[in-house]
Amino acid sequence: MRLAKYLARCGVASRRRADEVIASGRVRIGGRVVSDPARDVDESSGVEVDGRPVFPEPAEVWLVNKPAGVTSTAREPGKRRAVVELVDSTRRLYPVGRLDAESEGLILVTNDGELANRLMHPRYEVPRTYRVTLTRAPDDADLRRLRSGIELEDGPTAPARVKRVTPRTFELTISEGRNRQVRRMVESTGHRVRSLERIRLGSLTLGRLQLGAARRLRPNEVERLWKDSAHAEQ
């Protein structure tokens, strides 16, 4: 398989991050630095990252209910905790996408780079649903703007699905994953976010998982996530 995909299967990084790892000169085969992410390799090729041999490991996918103040990173050099620290696993795991530190809710942690790439890549259009509470109640015109798409500094967003829950709370579903996108969309309507929680990714929901807790997904749940990301290919 391609070197970048092999590194993802080994839990080194996601597919997209694996290209960066290769470009940085950290990968060697037979003692020589390799720069081609498309090079064919297997377990007998002697792939090393940072001087250590790497081999494919059993895939794990964990669901985490991230509290506010926890970062969506594999490691956090500051005082805040990284989301991976909430997971009881010895594997080299990393978060699937990002959920800003101030936000709470559903985030996946895995060593399956191929699945992570499919869930986060815009091509596959996997929907994400957020429960948003504002400091004051939005009117119907504000919600219509969100449904129609918002012009942001990095370009227009796709139309969102919006369902009002209470006067100040609504659920917003998008299939994009830009940096702090939901907060920026809301701010463009003249409102401020009081709380933001991701409650669904594809077919997966938080269920009764407590804030700060994590659980490993069952095989049938992982299979459904693969199906969620397959719709764009049909």
N, C-alpha and C positions, 0 to 999 in steps of 0.2 A: 504494500500500500504506500501511498505518498507519505513522505517524511512528516509533513505537518499533521496529517491525520493520525499517524503512528504516535506522535508526541501527545496528541489529544487523548488517544486511547490509553496512554501511559499515565494520564493524570497530570502531565506537566503543565498544561495550559489549555485554554479553549482553542478551537481551530484558528480563529483570527489572531489570538495572542501567540500561537505557536509560530506563525510566520515571523513575528517580531523576535522571538527567542532565537530562531535560526539566523536571522539577519544580524543579531548582535554578536555572533561568533561563539555562542555558548555550546553549540552542538558539534560533536566529533563522531566520525565513523572510522574505525581502524586507526585512531590516533590523529586523524586529519580533520581540520575544521571544514564543515559542510555549509554551503550557503544556498543550496537549491532546495526549496520546500517541496518540489515535485519529485525528488529522487525516490525511487522505489526501495523500500526496506522491509525487513521482517524481524522476527525475534533473534534470528541468527546473524544479523548484520553488525552487531556490536555497537549500537547507538549509545552515546554517552551525552549527558547534559551536565555541565559544570564539573566534568571529570568523573561522574558516577554513571554506571550502566542503568538504563531504564527499560522496563518491560511492561507490556500491557497488564493491567490489574483489574480485578473484578469491579464492575461498575456499581456505584452507589449513588442514589438520588435521595436527598433529604428535603423535607418540607420544614421551614422555620417560620415561626411567627415573630418577626423581628420587632423588638421594642425601639422606641425613639432613643437616640443617643448611641446606637450601635451602628457601625459602618458596614457597608456592603463590600467588604474586602476580605482577602484571605489572611492578610496580616495588617496590623494597625500599629504604626510606630509611636503614636501618641498615647494619651491616657484612656481614650475610648476603647471599648471592646470591638473586635471584628466579629462579623456574623458567624464565621467558621468556628469560633470558640464556643458557640452554643451547641455544637454538634458533637456527639460522643462517638468519634470514629478515629481510627489510626491512619486512614487514607489521606492522600494529599488532595484536599477538596478546595473548591473555589466557588464563589457565588455565580449564579446564572443571571447576568445583567446586574443592574444597580437599583437600589431603592435608597433615596437620600437619607442622611443620618437623622433628620427631623421626622421622617415618616415611619409608620409602623406597617406590619402586615406580612403578607405572603412573599417569601423569597425562597428559591431553590438553591441548594448547595450540592455539588456533584463533582465527580472525577470523569464524567462522560462528556468529553469535549464536543463530540458530534451532536449529541442531544442538546447541549447548551447552545451550540451555534444555531441549530434549527429553531429553537424556541425564541431566540433573540433577534435573528436576522430579519430585517423588514420584508424580505421576499416571501417569507412563510406566513406573515400576517396573523400570528397567534394573538388573540385578544387578551387584554389585561383590564380588569375592572377595579376601580378605586372608589372608596367611600370618602367623600369630601364634605367637610363641614366648614362653613365660612363664618366670618365675624358678624356678618349681617345677611339677611335673606336676599338671595338673588331674585330678580323678577323674571318673568317668562321670556322677555327679550334677551336677557343675559344667557339663559339656557339655549335659546335658539341660536345665538352666536356660536356657542360651543358645538351644537349639533351641525352647524354649517361649515365648521373649520375656522381656525384662527390664524391670522397673519402674524408670525413671529419673526424675530430678527434673522433666524436661520431658515426662513421659508414658511409657506403655509402648511398647516396641519391638515390631515385628512379629517373628514367629518367624524364626530364622535357620537356614540349613543349615550343619552343622558336620561336618567329617571329620577325625579324628585322623590325623596323619602320623607323629609320633614321640611318646614319652611326654610331652614338654613342648611340642610343636608341633602346631597344627591349622590347617585352612583354614576360614574363616568367610565365608559369603555372605549379604549383605543387599541390600535394594533401597531403603533409606533413605539419607540423607546428612546426618544431624545432626552438629553440631560435635563432633569427637573421639568419635564414637559408639562405635566398636569398643573404644577404650581404656576408656571409661566402662562399657560392658557387662562387660568383663573384670574391672574393678575392683569391680564390684558383686558378683562371685562370691568376692571376697576374695583375688584374685590380682593380680600385677603383671606388666606387659608388659616383656619383655626386648628384643624387636624386633618391628616391625610393617611388613609389606610388602604393598602392593596388587599383585596378580598378574593380575587380569582385570577388564575392564569390558565388560559385554555379551559379544559374541563375540570381543573383542579381548584378546590376551594379550601379555606382554612378549617372548615368544620368546627370542631370543639377544641382545637389545639390552643392551649393557653399562651398568653403573651410571654415571650422569652423561651418557649419550649420548642423542641424539634422532634420529628419522627421520620424514620426511613420509609420511603414509599414502597408499597407492595408492587409485585411484578405487573399486576393488571393495571395499576395506576400509571406506571411508567409506560406501558403499552399504549394507554390512552393518550399520553403526552406525545408519543411518536405519531399517533393518528392525527392529533391536533395540528401538528406541523406538516402533515402530508397533504392538507387540503389545497395548498397553493400549487401542487404538482398535478392535480386532477384536471 
